[in-house]
Amino acid sequence: MATQARLTDPWQLGPLSVPNRVMLAPLAGIGNWFVRLQAKRHGAGMAVSEMLSSHAIFHGNERTCVEMLRIDPQEREYEGPISIQLFGQDPAVMRVAAKEVARAGADAIDLNMGCPVPKVCKTGAGAALLDDPDVAVAVARAASEGSGLPVTVKLRSGRRPGDTSGFELAHRLVGEAGVAAIAFHPRSAAVHHKGVPDYALAARLVQELDAPVILTGGLHDPPSTLAAYRQTGASAVMLARGSLGNPWLFEHLLGVREDVPTRAEVLAELDWTVDRAVEHLGAARATRYLRKFYPWYVARLGLEKPEAKALGESLQRAATLDDARYTAALAAHPTAAVPA
């Protein structure tokens, strides 16, 4: 058996060179340009956007096309491709949307065929495509032909526990649609993020598939991520919820950092995030938008539970971003180290 590559080793995604094997996963409602930029600042070799509706792009929806489909020049200051994730079930619509994504400057396209959210599945997109493999293959082929970019597909193992339709679809997507890689989350769509991922099934896919397999799902800390990477033999790992408020996870996995961030570093990272949110949305919208970000950073401050709860509640009530920054600074002594 060949020796598995190190996470720091470069690899090829179709014609694209990816500088390392630690990626940012698509995070619905979160993975905008500055979240991708944050991941790259901390070492991610590649970052994938939040999922965008192919129908919204096809119909020229302003928020989708201008705000969500934004690739900022700052992202290009760091190595590694940028991928835009699309969802949809209509090949003709996908072809047009993929062309627009290429025109926007993306390096690759990822297709979401694993989202378990009912409002996505009821349209026939996301995980619903696991039940309609012919359409899934046609959608992937349309994305590739429409964009001229390498296409990856993010899959669940199946719709329900014990179902391996995603495992089977992966072979067809590579063999019939020319998909460049599969991002495999070895849990069923029905369980969302609960339960232990079936890494043995992922290992089987790695052995059988004639394309790179990117592992995602259940990767929250360095030990578990490294163990899953080694167990499966995957080509890369894709960090999702484990990186929220903790971009240092990329650095830990790449071996460029061993210590945990200090509270001062956590607060500085939160400040950076606030600044980028204002740049993206303006102060008024950013004030509301950032309320979902605060709990991730509060969790990294190592506060006692009552203090953390009080800080979280204060941040949610903050009327302005200046109030939020002041509240966070008061609550956390800037020189103490955060417990692991």
C-alpha positions as CSV (number, residue, x, y, z in Angstrom):
1,M,0.0,0.0,0.0
2,A,1.3,3.4,-1.0
3,T,2.2,5.8,1.8
4,Q,-0.5,8.4,2.3
5,A,0.4,12.0,1.5
6,R,0.8,14.5,4.3
7,L,-1.8,17.1,4.8
8,T,0.8,19.7,3.9
9,D,1.5,18.1,0.5
10,P,0.1,19.7,-2.7
11,W,-2.3,17.8,-4.9
12,Q,-4.2,18.1,-8.2
13,L,-7.9,18.8,-8.6
14,G,-8.2,18.4,-12.4
15,P,-6.0,21.1,-13.8
16,L,-5.8,23.0,-10.5
17,S,-2.9,22.8,-8.1
18,V,-4.0,22.9,-4.5
19,P,-1.2,23.8,-2.1
20,N,-2.3,21.5,0.8
21,R,-5.0,19.0,1.8
22,V,-7.0,21.0,4.3
23,M,-10.0,22.7,2.9
24,L,-12.9,24.9,4.1
25,A,-16.3,23.2,3.4
26,P,-19.3,25.0,2.1
27,L,-21.2,26.4,5.0
28,A,-24.8,27.4,4.1
29,G,-25.6,31.0,5.1
30,I,-22.1,31.5,6.4
31,G,-19.4,30.8,3.7
32,N,-19.2,34.2,2.1
33,W,-16.0,35.8,0.8
34,F,-14.6,36.9,4.1
35,V,-15.2,33.6,5.8
36,R,-13.3,32.0,2.9
37,L,-10.6,34.6,3.3
38,Q,-10.3,33.9,7.0
39,A,-9.8,30.2,6.3
40,K,-7.1,31.0,3.7
41,R,-5.4,33.5,6.1
42,H,-5.0,30.5,8.5
43,G,-3.7,28.1,5.9
44,A,-6.6,26.5,4.1
45,G,-5.5,25.2,0.7
46,M,-8.9,25.7,-0.9
47,A,-12.2,27.3,0.2
48,V,-15.7,26.6,-1.0
49,S,-18.5,29.1,-0.8
50,E,-21.9,28.8,0.8
51,M,-24.4,27.1,-1.5
52,L,-26.0,29.4,-4.1
53,S,-29.2,28.6,-6.0
54,S,-28.6,27.9,-9.7
55,H,-32.2,29.2,-10.3
56,A,-31.5,32.5,-8.5
57,I,-28.4,33.0,-10.7
58,F,-30.3,32.0,-13.8
59,H,-33.0,34.6,-13.1
60,G,-30.5,37.3,-12.1
61,N,-31.5,37.6,-8.5
62,E,-29.5,40.7,-7.3
63,R,-28.6,39.5,-3.8
64,T,-27.4,36.1,-5.1
65,C,-25.5,37.5,-8.1
66,V,-24.0,40.6,-6.4
67,E,-23.7,39.8,-2.7
68,M,-23.4,36.0,-2.5
69,L,-21.5,35.4,-5.8
70,R,-18.8,37.7,-4.7
71,I,-15.1,36.8,-5.1
72,D,-13.1,39.5,-3.4
73,P,-9.6,40.5,-4.6
74,Q,-8.3,39.9,-1.1
75,E,-9.0,36.2,-1.5
76,R,-6.4,36.2,-4.4
77,E,-3.7,37.3,-2.0
78,Y,-3.4,33.7,-0.8
79,E,-2.6,30.5,-2.6
80,G,-5.3,28.0,-3.5
81,P,-8.4,27.8,-5.7
82,I,-11.8,29.3,-4.9
83,S,-14.8,27.1,-5.5
84,I,-18.5,28.3,-5.7
85,Q,-21.1,25.8,-4.6
86,L,-24.3,25.6,-6.5
87,F,-27.5,23.6,-5.9
88,G,-30.3,22.8,-8.3
89,Q,-32.0,20.0,-10.2
90,D,-32.5,21.4,-13.7
91,P,-29.6,20.7,-16.1
92,A,-30.5,23.5,-18.4
93,V,-30.6,26.0,-15.6
94,M,-27.4,24.6,-14.1
95,R,-25.6,25.0,-17.4
96,V,-26.4,28.8,-17.5
97,A,-25.6,29.3,-13.8
98,A,-22.3,27.5,-14.1
99,K,-21.3,29.8,-16.9
100,E,-22.1,32.8,-14.8
101,V,-20.0,31.4,-11.9
102,A,-17.0,31.0,-14.3
103,R,-17.5,34.5,-15.5
104,A,-17.4,35.7,-11.9
105,G,-13.9,34.3,-11.5
106,A,-14.4,31.0,-9.7
107,D,-11.7,28.4,-10.2
108,A,-14.0,25.4,-9.6
109,I,-17.7,24.6,-9.0
110,D,-19.0,22.3,-6.2
111,L,-22.4,20.8,-6.5
112,N,-24.5,20.2,-3.5
113,M,-26.1,16.8,-3.7
114,G,-26.2,16.2,0.1
115,C,-28.2,19.0,1.7
116,P,-30.9,17.5,3.9
117,V,-32.9,20.7,4.5
118,P,-36.5,20.1,3.5
119,K,-36.9,23.4,1.6
120,V,-34.0,22.4,-0.7
121,C,-35.0,18.7,-1.0
122,K,-38.6,19.5,-1.9
123,T,-37.4,21.2,-5.1
124,G,-35.6,18.0,-6.1
125,A,-32.2,19.4,-5.3
126,G,-29.7,18.7,-2.5
127,A,-30.0,15.2,-1.0
128,A,-33.1,14.5,-3.1
129,L,-30.8,13.9,-6.1
130,L,-29.6,10.8,-4.4
131,D,-33.0,9.3,-5.3
132,D,-32.7,10.4,-8.9
133,P,-29.2,9.5,-10.1
134,D,-29.9,10.1,-13.8
135,V,-30.8,13.7,-13.1
136,A,-27.8,14.0,-10.8
137,V,-25.5,12.9,-13.5
138,A,-27.1,15.3,-16.1
139,V,-26.8,18.2,-13.7
140,A,-23.1,17.5,-13.1
141,R,-22.4,17.2,-16.8
142,A,-24.3,20.5,-17.4
143,A,-22.2,22.3,-14.8
144,S,-19.0,21.0,-16.3
145,E,-19.9,21.8,-19.9
146,G,-21.4,25.2,-19.0
147,S,-18.5,26.4,-17.0
148,G,-15.4,24.7,-18.4
149,L,-14.2,24.4,-14.8
150,P,-13.4,21.4,-12.8
151,V,-16.6,20.2,-10.9
152,T,-16.7,18.5,-7.6
153,V,-19.8,17.1,-5.9
154,K,-20.6,17.0,-2.2
155,L,-22.5,13.9,-1.3
156,R,-24.0,12.2,1.7
157,S,-23.7,8.4,2.0
158,G,-27.5,8.1,1.4
159,R,-30.9,9.6,2.2
160,R,-31.6,7.3,5.2
161,P,-29.4,5.2,7.6
162,G,-28.1,2.1,5.9
163,D,-28.7,3.6,2.4
164,T,-25.6,3.8,0.2
165,S,-27.1,5.6,-2.7
166,G,-24.5,8.4,-2.4
167,F,-21.7,5.9,-2.5
168,E,-23.1,4.4,-5.7
169,L,-23.8,7.8,-7.2
170,A,-20.2,8.9,-6.7
171,H,-19.1,6.2,-9.2
172,R,-21.5,7.4,-11.8
173,L,-20.7,11.1,-11.4
174,V,-17.0,10.4,-12.0
175,G,-17.5,7.8,-14.7
176,E,-20.3,9.4,-16.7
177,A,-20.1,13.2,-15.8
178,G,-16.4,13.6,-15.5
179,V,-16.6,15.0,-12.0
180,A,-13.1,15.9,-10.8
181,A,-13.5,14.9,-7.1
182,I,-16.1,13.8,-4.6
183,A,-16.5,15.5,-1.2
184,F,-18.0,12.7,0.8
185,H,-19.8,13.1,4.1
186,P,-20.4,9.5,5.3
187,R,-23.6,10.1,7.2
188,S,-27.1,9.8,5.8
189,A,-29.0,13.0,5.1
190,A,-31.7,11.9,7.6
191,V,-29.4,12.2,10.6
192,H,-28.0,15.6,9.6
193,H,-24.9,16.0,11.9
194,K,-25.8,13.3,14.5
195,G,-24.1,10.0,15.0
196,V,-20.6,8.7,14.1
197,P,-19.7,9.1,10.4
198,D,-19.1,5.8,8.5
199,Y,-15.4,6.2,7.8
200,A,-15.2,2.6,6.7
201,L,-17.6,3.4,3.8
202,A,-15.5,6.4,3.0
203,A,-12.4,4.2,2.9
204,R,-14.1,1.9,0.4
205,L,-15.0,4.8,-1.8
206,V,-11.3,6.0,-1.7
207,Q,-10.2,2.5,-2.8
208,E,-12.8,2.1,-5.6
209,L,-13.1,5.6,-7.1
210,D,-11.0,6.8,-9.9
211,A,-10.9,10.4,-8.6
212,P,-9.9,12.1,-5.4
213,V,-12.2,11.8,-2.4
214,I,-12.3,14.7,0.0
215,L,-13.5,13.7,3.5
216,T,-15.9,15.8,5.5
217,G,-18.2,15.3,8.5
218,G,-17.3,15.0,12.1
219,L,-13.9,16.7,11.8
220,H,-13.9,19.0,14.8
221,D,-10.3,18.8,16.3
222,P,-6.8,17.8,15.1
223,P,-6.8,14.2,16.7
224,S,-10.1,13.1,15.2
225,T,-9.4,14.7,11.9
226,L,-6.0,13.1,11.5
227,A,-7.4,9.8,12.6
228,A,-10.2,9.9,10.0
229,Y,-7.8,11.1,7.3
230,R,-5.5,8.1,8.0
231,Q,-8.3,5.6,8.4
232,T,-10.0,6.5,5.1
233,G,-6.9,7.3,2.9
234,A,-8.7,10.3,1.6
235,S,-7.0,12.9,-0.7
236,A,-8.0,15.8,1.5
237,V,-10.1,16.8,4.5
238,M,-12.8,19.5,4.5
239,L,-13.5,21.4,7.7
240,A,-17.0,22.7,8.3
241,R,-18.5,23.5,11.7
242,G,-15.3,22.6,13.6
243,S,-13.7,25.7,12.1
244,L,-16.4,28.2,13.1
245,G,-14.8,30.7,15.4
246,N,-11.7,28.5,15.4
247,P,-9.7,29.1,12.2
248,W,-6.6,28.1,14.1
249,L,-7.7,24.5,13.4
250,F,-6.3,24.9,9.9
251,E,-2.9,25.8,11.4
252,H,-2.9,23.0,13.9
253,L,-3.6,20.4,11.2
254,L,-0.9,21.8,8.9
255,G,1.6,21.7,11.8
256,V,2.4,25.4,11.8
257,R,1.0,25.9,15.2
258,E,0.8,23.8,18.4
259,D,-0.4,26.2,21.1
260,V,-4.0,27.3,21.5
261,P,-4.9,31.0,20.8
262,T,-4.8,33.5,23.6
263,R,-7.9,35.5,24.5
264,A,-6.3,38.5,22.9
265,E,-6.0,36.5,19.6
266,V,-9.6,35.4,19.8
267,L,-10.7,39.0,20.3
268,A,-8.5,40.2,17.5
269,E,-10.0,37.6,15.2
270,L,-13.5,38.7,16.2
271,D,-12.5,42.3,15.5
272,W,-11.2,41.3,12.0
273,T,-14.5,39.5,11.4
274,V,-16.6,42.5,12.4
275,D,-14.6,44.7,10.1
276,R,-15.0,42.4,7.1
277,A,-18.8,42.0,7.8
278,V,-19.1,45.8,7.7
279,E,-17.2,45.9,4.5
280,H,-19.5,43.3,3.1
281,L,-22.9,44.4,4.4
282,G,-22.6,47.8,5.9
283,A,-22.8,48.5,9.7
284,A,-26.6,48.2,10.1
285,R,-26.9,44.8,8.4
286,A,-23.6,43.5,9.9
287,T,-24.9,44.3,13.4
288,R,-27.7,41.8,12.9
289,Y,-25.7,39.3,10.8
290,L,-22.9,38.9,13.3
291,R,-25.2,37.7,16.1
292,K,-24.8,34.2,14.7
293,F,-21.0,34.5,14.8
294,Y,-20.6,35.6,18.4
295,P,-21.3,32.2,20.1
296,W,-18.5,30.6,18.1
297,Y,-15.9,33.1,19.5
298,V,-17.3,33.2,23.0
299,A,-16.8,29.5,23.1
300,R,-13.1,30.0,22.4
301,L,-12.5,32.4,25.3
302,G,-12.4,29.8,27.9
303,L,-14.7,31.5,30.3
304,E,-16.7,29.9,33.1
305,K,-20.2,28.9,32.0
306,P,-22.0,31.8,33.8
307,E,-19.5,34.3,32.4
308,A,-19.8,32.9,28.9
309,K,-23.6,32.9,29.1
310,A,-23.7,36.5,30.3
311,L,-21.3,37.6,27.6
312,G,-23.3,35.8,24.9
313,E,-26.5,37.4,26.0
314,S,-24.9,40.9,26.1
315,L,-23.5,40.5,22.6
316,Q,-26.9,39.5,21.3
317,R,-28.4,42.6,22.8
318,A,-25.7,45.0,21.6
319,A,-27.3,47.8,19.6
320,T,-24.1,48.7,17.7
321,L,-21.0,47.0,16.7
322,D,-19.0,49.3,18.9
323,D,-21.1,48.2,21.9
324,A,-20.4,44.6,20.9
325,R,-16.6,45.1,20.7
326,Y,-16.6,46.9,24.1
327,T,-18.6,44.2,25.7
328,A,-16.3,41.5,24.5
329,A,-13.2,43.3,25.5
330,L,-14.5,43.9,29.0
331,A,-15.5,40.3,29.5
332,A,-12.2,38.6,28.5
333,H,-8.8,39.5,30.0
334,P,-6.6,39.9,26.9
335,T,-3.5,38.2,28.1
336,A,-4.8,34.9,29.5
337,A,-4.5,31.8,27.4
338,V,-7.5,29.9,26.2
339,P,-7.8,26.3,27.5
340,A,-7.6,23.6,24.8
